[in-house]
Amino acid sequence: MRRLNVSYPATGCQKLFEFDDEKKTRIFNEKRMGQEVEADSLGDEWKGYVLRIAGGNDKQGFPMKQGVLTNSSYGALYGSLLAFHIVAEQYPASG
């Protein structure tokens, strides 16, 4: 199970989402902190959202580190991250 902790700093809102299907959260694999990801593959309710990866940790609790450019020791961790800290950059237009 993967968890997404999504926050929207403009309003101070924060919510935790849990996904049992790892295929849905595959879009976050091999991504780095600060990268923006379109969240359309997470489900219909996520269409139009753009998310920025702000952090995360793996099964052992090791956090992601900004600026690590090598895949030697951290590459395996990024593929199996359990939790992501996400900042919503854009909400879909209401209507």
N, C-alpha and C positions, 0 to 999 in steps of 0.2 A: 504494500500500500504506500502511495506517495501522498505527501501533504504539501499544499500550496498555501502559504500565509500571504494573502494579498492585502496591500494597503493602498490608500489613496490620500497622499499627504495634504492635498488641497482642502479636504474636509475632515481629515483625521480619522476616517473610517478604516477599519481593519477587520478581516474575516479569514478564518481558516477553512480550507476546502480539502477533502480527502478523496482520493481516486483509487479504486481497487484495480482498475484496468490500466496497466503500465503502458499499453499501446497509446493511450490518449496523451500521456505525459512524455512520450518519446521526443516531442519537439524540444524539450529542454536538455536532452542528452548532448554531450560534447559542446555545450555552450559555455561561455565565460561570463563572469560578473560584468554588468554594465550593458550586455547585449540586449537588444529589444527583440521580442518574439511575438508574432501574431498568434492569438489564442484560439483561432477558429476550430482547430482540431480537438479542443477540449469538450466541445458540444455546442448545440445550437444557441444556448444561452450566453456563450462566450463570443459569438460572432461580432466582429468590429472592434474587439478589445486589443490593445497593444500593451504588452507587459515587458517590464525591464527587470532583469535578474539582479537583485540587490544582495544576495547571499544564499547560503544553504549549508547543509551538512549531510554526511553519509551515515551508513548504518552504525558505525562505531562512534559517531558524534563529532568527527573531525570537521571543522568549518571550511568553507571555501575561502581562498585567499586571493585578493586582488593582486594582479601583477605577476602571477606565476605563469610563465610563458612556455614551460616545458611540460611534456606529457609523461615524463619518466615516473615520478612518484605520485603525481596528482591525476594523471590521465585515467587511471582505473577508478579513482574516487568520483570523478565527474560523471562517468557512465552509470554509476550506481547510487546517485544521490537520492536520499529519502525525502528530504524536506527542502523547499525553496522559499526564500523570502522575496516576494515579488512586489514591485511598485507599479500600479496601474498608471500608464502614461496617458491613455486616452479612453474615454468611455464612448460607446456608440451613440449616435444621434438618436434622441428620443422621438418617437413618432409613430 
